[in-house]
Amino acid sequence: MLVLLALVATPARAADRTRAHALLGVSASATGGGGVTPAGAALGTIVFVRRGDVWVARADGTGARPVTSDGTVADPYRTPTQDDGGNVYALRGHGAGAKVSRIAQDGTLLGRYTVPVPSFGPDFVAVSPDGTTLAYETMFASTDCSFTPCHTFFAHSVEYAVAATGAALPGAHGVIDAQFASWAGSGRTVLQATSEDRVLLHRPSQPSAVEWFASCLSYLEGCNDTDTLNFEPAVNRQGTRLALARLEQSTTSSAAYLLVLSAAGATTVDVPPLPGAGCAVPVGVPTADFPGRTDLMVSAPSFSSDGETVLFAELSGSTWTTRSYRPVIGNCEASDPVTVLNDAAEPSWSPAALVPARTVPGKRGTTQAPLRWTAKKPRVRGKAKVGAKVRVVVKKKALKKKAARKRFAPHATTVAYQWLRDGKRIKKATTATYRLRKADRRTRLTVRITGKRKGFTKATVISRARRVK
């Protein structure tokens, strides 16, 4: 039987402890605990989302820097994940057009692809530690006309693809009815059942998942008095710890927790024993009866490579904070969660080391990371004859200053244009358009675009040449 022995006890959360004791039926001494940096914090790196972009930092929060620069709050990267080799995968976009980006820690784009999905597209990605397989969640619709009128039903499914290319792994679509896959080693995933109360385990080579446990098993009185939902389960690679976001709802109250439970055989045994004793961190009252990720107030648990420390995101006001927690099972008051990164959502922990940013010589012997041009080479469009006006474009779109700044990574704060005649500067030709002169006849015309950003070395790109008639 699943038993929760104790909760984290901190003076600042006395009210939360009282609520937790009432809902979970546990007792814990009210001794206060000071924040202690967990030993696991020195291991590996964290990828996370900040203001729409993917960032990377050491596991203790130091060295944070962006991996991408084109994400926005309106169109963010989502659910970043990193394999043991330091390759980062992240989802961007919605519906069938959503794409997975494969990126090196220094920001180099290694590939971008869509995964085989029905029309609603993927919602979540997680790469296996060995970097071979990408698990992703998608939703699909089916119509049942045994009703009058016909009814359309929506279901979630966990699928698998080759991580490097996005090619589908063999297997029928829509078999695994589940959400939020995370990896228990490189050969097995732990899943949240779509019904939200059960936790499943699955091997990509098998046609179906097995049920590990259902939340009702944690209550002697059954599930009639308290609804118990389990979200985003994660298992350490040793198979000895389970972390998940737990929602408890009774007729009089509700609350959310991060649970860290002892486990055995979660990576190897076909149907492992039920999880054992553990600790709970209260994280407030959810804002919906059946919450999504942003309503639950706690999400994205993942473990350090030594399996002892769990990383998670907690919603504080309107901002997600990444925290780590190294519980002592049986003495939950011995340690408290530690804030690792502010303004950091959807964290994922990998043992991969932080790769130094690419640098080039800077002024006075310093080094600065360079800006990079990320688009195709610009072209000169328009009639190439004297008196006509030409303009610089990328993919047939006019490259005005605002658009040009976004073509650099990270985005340039200023850009400058310089038109060139046979490689030599043309005086007073410094805008995105240029009217051809007599001196341009029978020459090769190009435009040079220079991007600048404080703290980075400038970057320059020269368009393809256009011969003037």
C-alpha positions in Angstrom: 0.0 0.0 0.0 1.3 3.5 -0.9 2.0 5.4 2.3 3.2 8.9 2.8 5.2 9.2 6.0 5.9 12.9 6.4 5.9 16.3 4.8 8.5 19.0 4.5 8.2 21.1 7.6 9.0 24.8 7.3 7.7 27.6 9.6 6.7 29.7 6.5 4.3 26.9 5.4 2.6 26.1 8.6 -0.9 26.5 7.0 0.1 24.3 4.1 1.3 21.6 6.5 -2.0 21.7 8.4 -3.9 21.3 5.1 -1.6 18.5 4.0 -2.0 16.6 7.3 -5.8 16.8 6.9 -5.8 15.6 3.3 -3.0 13.0 3.4 -3.7 11.7 6.9 0.0 12.0 8.0 1.8 13.5 10.9 5.0 15.5 10.9 6.8 17.4 13.6 6.9 21.1 13.1 10.6 21.6 13.3 11.9 24.2 10.9 14.6 23.4 8.4 17.0 25.8 6.8 17.7 25.7 3.1 20.6 23.5 2.3 22.1 23.2 -1.2 21.6 19.6 -2.2 24.7 17.6 -3.0 23.2 16.6 -6.4 23.2 20.3 -7.4 26.8 20.0 -8.6 25.9 17.3 -11.2 25.1 18.2 -14.8 23.0 20.9 -16.3 19.5 22.2 -16.5 17.6 23.2 -19.6 14.6 25.4 -19.0 12.3 28.0 -20.6 12.6 31.7 -19.8 10.6 34.3 -21.6 9.9 32.0 -24.5 13.5 30.9 -25.2 15.4 27.7 -24.1 18.2 28.4 -21.6 20.9 26.2 -20.1 22.6 26.5 -16.7 24.7 24.4 -14.3 22.6 22.4 -11.9 23.3 24.9 -9.1 21.8 27.7 -11.3 25.1 29.3 -12.2 26.3 30.0 -15.8 22.8 30.5 -17.1 22.6 31.6 -20.8 20.2 31.3 -23.7 20.4 28.5 -26.1 17.8 30.0 -28.5 17.0 33.6 -29.3 13.9 33.6 -31.5 11.4 32.4 -29.0 8.7 34.8 -27.7 6.1 34.7 -25.0 3.4 34.4 -27.7 5.3 31.7 -29.6 7.6 30.0 -27.0 9.8 26.9 -27.1 8.2 24.2 -24.9 9.3 21.2 -22.9 13.0 21.3 -23.5 14.9 18.1 -22.8 18.5 17.1 -23.0 20.3 13.8 -23.5 23.5 12.7 -21.7 25.6 14.0 -24.6 24.3 17.6 -24.3 21.9 17.6 -27.3 18.9 19.7 -26.5 15.4 19.0 -28.0 12.5 21.5 -27.7 9.1 21.8 -29.2 7.8 25.0 -30.8 4.5 25.8 -32.5 1.1 24.1 -32.3 -1.0 21.7 -34.4 0.4 19.7 -37.3 3.0 22.4 -38.0 4.7 22.1 -34.6 8.3 21.3 -35.0 11.0 19.7 -32.8 14.4 21.6 -32.8 17.6 19.7 -32.0 20.1 22.2 -30.7 23.6 22.1 -29.3 24.1 23.8 -26.0 26.0 26.7 -27.7 23.0 27.4 -29.8 24.0 25.7 -33.0 20.9 24.3 -34.7 21.5 20.6 -35.5 18.2 19.9 -37.1 14.5 20.7 -37.1 11.7 18.4 -38.0 8.0 17.5 -37.6 7.1 14.2 -36.0 4.5 11.7 -37.3 1.3 12.9 -35.7 -2.4 13.4 -36.5 -3.8 16.9 -37.0 -3.5 18.1 -33.5 0.2 17.9 -33.3 2.6 17.1 -30.4 2.3 18.7 -27.0 5.3 17.3 -25.1 8.7 15.8 -25.9 11.3 13.9 -23.8 14.6 12.4 -25.1 16.0 9.2 -23.8 19.3 9.6 -21.8 21.3 7.8 -24.5 19.9 10.3 -27.1 18.4 7.6 -29.4 14.6 8.0 -28.9 12.2 10.9 -28.6 9.0 10.3 -26.7 6.2 12.7 -27.4 2.6 13.2 -26.6 -0.1 14.0 -29.1 -3.9 14.2 -29.3 -6.2 12.8 -31.9 -9.9 12.7 -32.5 -12.3 9.8 -33.4 -15.9 9.9 -34.3 -18.5 7.5 -32.9 -21.8 7.4 -34.7 -23.4 4.9 -32.4 -24.7 8.0 -30.8 -27.3 10.3 -32.4 -26.0 12.7 -33.5 -22.4 11.4 -34.0 -20.0 12.3 -31.2 -16.3 13.2 -31.6 -14.0 12.1 -28.8 -10.5 13.3 -28.2 -7.7 11.1 -26.8 -4.1 11.5 -25.9 -1.3 9.1 -26.9 2.4 8.7 -26.3 4.4 8.0 -29.4 8.1 7.4 -30.2 10.5 8.6 -32.9 14.2 8.5 -33.8 15.6 11.5 -31.9 18.1 12.6 -34.5 15.6 12.6 -37.5 12.0 12.4 -36.2 11.3 9.2 -38.1 8.6 7.1 -36.5 9.5 4.0 -34.6 7.6 0.9 -35.6 4.2 0.5 -33.9 0.6 1.4 -34.3 -0.5 4.9 -33.6 -2.7 5.7 -30.6 -1.8 2.5 -28.7 -0.6 4.1 -25.4 -3.4 6.2 -23.9 -1.3 8.5 -21.7 0.4 11.8 -21.3 3.7 13.4 -20.1 6.2 10.7 -20.7 9.6 10.8 -18.9 12.4 8.2 -19.1 13.2 5.6 -16.6 16.6 4.8 -18.0 16.9 4.7 -21.8 14.6 1.7 -22.4 11.4 2.5 -20.5 9.1 5.4 -19.9 6.9 6.3 -17.0 3.6 7.8 -18.0 0.6 9.7 -16.6 -2.6 7.9 -17.7 -5.1 10.1 -19.5 -7.5 9.4 -16.6 -5.0 11.2 -14.4 -5.2 8.9 -11.5 -3.0 6.0 -12.7 0.7 5.8 -13.3 1.9 3.5 -16.2 5.2 2.1 -17.4 6.0 1.3 -21.0 8.8 0.0 -23.2 8.7 1.4 -26.8 9.1 -2.1 -28.2 6.0 -3.4 -26.4 2.4 -3.0 -27.8 0.9 -1.8 -24.5 1.8 -0.2 -21.2 1.4 -1.8 -17.8 -0.2 -0.2 -14.8 2.2 0.5 -11.9 -0.3 1.8 -9.4 -3.6 3.7 -9.1 -4.0 6.6 -6.7 -6.8 4.8 -4.8 -4.2 2.4 -3.4 -2.9 5.2 -1.2 -6.2 5.4 0.8 -7.6 2.8 3.2 -11.0 4.3 2.7 -10.9 4.2 -1.1 -11.5 7.1 -3.4 -15.1 8.0 -2.5 -14.2 10.8 -0.2 -11.1 12.2 -1.8 -10.2 12.5 -5.5 -6.5 11.9 -6.0 -4.8 12.8 -9.3 -1.2 12.1 -10.3 0.5 14.4 -12.8 3.9 14.2 -14.6 5.5 11.2 -12.9 9.3 10.8 -13.1 11.6 8.0 -12.0 15.3 8.3 -11.3 17.6 6.2 -13.6 18.4 3.9 -10.6 14.7 3.0 -10.4 14.6 3.8 -6.7 12.7 7.0 -6.5 9.4 8.3 -7.9 8.5 12.0 -8.1 5.1 13.3 -9.2 2.8 16.3 -8.8 -0.2 15.2 -6.7 -3.6 16.9 -6.5 -5.8 16.0 -3.5 -9.4 17.1 -3.6 -12.1 16.5 -1.0 -15.5 17.9 -0.5 -14.2 20.7 1.7 -10.7 21.4 0.5 -8.0 20.8 -2.2 -4.2 21.2 -2.4 -1.3 20.3 -4.6 2.1 18.7 -3.6 5.3 17.5 -5.0 5.7 13.9 -3.8 9.0 12.1 -3.7 8.5 8.4 -2.9 10.8 5.4 -2.5 10.5 2.8 -5.3 12.2 -0.5 -6.3 12.7 -2.0 -9.7 11.0 0.8 -11.6 13.5 0.6 -14.5 13.8 -3.2 -14.7 10.8 -5.1 -13.2 7.8 -5.7 -15.5 5.4 -4.6 -12.7 7.4 -3.1 -9.8 6.2 -3.2 -6.2 4.0 -0.3 -5.2 5.9 2.9 -4.2 6.7 3.1 -0.5 7.4 5.8 2.0 8.2 9.3 1.0 8.0 13.1 1.5 5.5 15.7 0.3 6.2 19.4 -0.5 3.0 21.5 -0.3 2.8 24.0 -3.2 -0.6 25.7 -2.7 -4.2 25.4 -3.9 -4.8 24.8 -7.6 -7.0 27.1 -9.6 -9.1 24.5 -11.3 -10.8 21.2 -10.4 -9.0 19.3 -13.2 -6.0 21.5 -13.8 -3.6 21.7 -16.6 0.1 22.3 -16.1 -0.3 26.0 -15.4 -3.1 25.5 -12.9 -1.4 22.8 -10.8 1.3 25.1 -9.5 4.0 22.4 -9.6 5.4 20.6 -12.7 8.3 19.0 -14.5 10.0 16.9 -11.9 13.3 15.3 -13.0 16.2 13.7 -11.1 19.9 14.2 -10.7 22.1 11.5 -12.1 22.8 10.2 -8.6 19.1 9.7 -8.2 18.8 11.5 -4.9 17.8 15.1 -5.8 14.7 16.1 -7.7 14.3 19.3 -9.7 10.8 20.8 -10.2 9.1 24.1 -11.2 6.8 25.9 -8.8 4.4 28.6 -9.7 4.8 31.7 -7.4 2.3 34.4 -8.4 2.6 34.5 -12.2 6.2 33.3 -12.4 7.6 29.8 -12.5 10.6 29.2 -10.2 12.9 26.2 -10.5 13.7 24.5 -7.2 15.6 21.4 -6.1 14.9 19.1 -3.2 17.0 16.3 -1.7 14.7 14.6 0.8 15.7 12.2 3.6 13.1 9.5 3.4 11.9 8.9 7.0 13.1 12.3 8.2 11.5 14.8 5.8 12.2 17.8 8.1 16.0 17.3 7.5 16.0 19.4 4.3 13.9 21.9 2.4 13.5 22.8 -1.3 16.2 25.2 -2.5 15.5 27.8 -5.2 17.9 27.3 -8.1 16.6 29.6 -10.8 14.1 32.4 -10.8 11.9 33.0 -13.8 12.5 29.5 -15.0 9.8 27.1 -16.3 9.8 23.5 -17.5 13.2 22.5 -16.2 14.8 19.2 -17.2 18.0 17.9 -15.5 20.8 16.1 -17.5 24.2 14.8 -16.4 25.7 16.6 -19.4 28.3 19.2 -18.5 27.9 22.8 -19.4 29.7 23.4 -22.7 31.5 26.8 -22.9 29.9 29.4 -25.2 31.7 29.9 -28.5 34.0 32.8 -28.2 36.2 35.0 -30.5 38.9 37.5 -29.5 37.5 40.7 -28.1 38.9 44.1 -27.2 41.7 44.3 -24.7 42.3 40.6 -24.6 38.8 39.7 -23.5 36.5 37.2 -25.2 33.0 37.8 -26.4 30.5 35.4 -27.9 29.7 36.3 -31.6 26.4 37.1 -33.0 25.3 34.7 -35.8 23.3 35.2 -38.9 20.6 32.5 -38.9 18.8 32.9 -42.1 19.6 32.1 -45.7 21.9 34.5 -47.5 20.1 37.8 -48.5 19.4 38.6 -52.1 18.9 41.8 -54.1 15.5 42.0 -55.8 14.1 44.5 -58.2 14.9 45.5 -61.8 18.6 45.6 -62.3 18.8 48.7 -64.5 19.8 52.3 -63.9 17.1 54.4 -62.3 15.3 51.4 -60.8 15.0 50.8 -57.0 16.2 47.5 -55.6 15.9 46.1 -52.1 17.5 43.5 -49.9 15.3 40.4 -49.1 15.3 37.0 -47.5 12.9 34.5 -48.9 11.3 37.2 -51.0 10.5 39.2 -47.9 11.8 42.8 -47.5 14.5 42.9 -44.9 13.8 46.1 -43.0 15.7 46.8 -39.8 13.2 45.2 -37.4 13.2 42.0 -39.5 17.0 42.0 -39.9 17.6 42.3 -36.2 15.7 39.1 -35.6 17.8 37.2 -38.2 20.8 37.3 -35.8 21.2 35.0 -32.8 20.8 36.4 -30.3 18.8 39.2 -31.8 20.9 42.2 -32.7 19.9 45.5 -31.1 21.1 47.5 -34.1 21.7 46.8 -37.7 23.5 48.8 -40.4 23.3 48.5 -44.2 26.0 49.3 -46.7 25.6 48.8 -50.5 28.7 47.7 -52.4 29.7 48.2 -56.0 32.1 45.4 -57.1 32.9 45.0 -53.4 33.6 48.7 -52.8 31.4 51.0 -50.5 28.9 53.2 -52.2 28.6 56.6 -50.5 25.3 57.4 -48.8 23.9 54.0 -49.7 23.0 52.8 -46.2 19.3 51.8 -46.1 17.5 48.6 -47.0 16.7 50.0 -50.5 18.9 51.6 -53.2 18.2 53.4 -56.4 20.6 52.3 -59.1 23.0 54.9 -60.6 24.9 55.2 -63.9 28.1 54.2 -62.1 26.4 50.9 -61.2 26.0 49.8 -64.9 27.8 46.6 -65.7 28.9 46.1 -62.1 28.1 43.5 -59.4 25.9 44.9 -56.7 25.8 43.5 -53.1 24.6 44.8 -49.7 26.4 44.2 -46.4 24.4 43.9 -43.2 26.1 44.3 -39.9 24.4 43.4 -36.6 25.5 44.6 -33.2 24.6 43.7 -29.6 26.3 44.7 -26.3 28.5 42.0 -25.0 28.8 40.2 -28.3 31.1 40.7 -31.3 29.4 42.1 -34.3 28.4 39.8 -37.2 28.3 40.7 -40.9 26.6 39.0 -43.8 26.9 40.0 -47.5 24.1 39.3 -50.0 24.4 37.4 -53.2 25.7 39.6 -56.0 23.3 41.0 -58.6 24.7 42.2 -62.0 23.4 45.5 -63.2 22.5 45.9 -66.8 
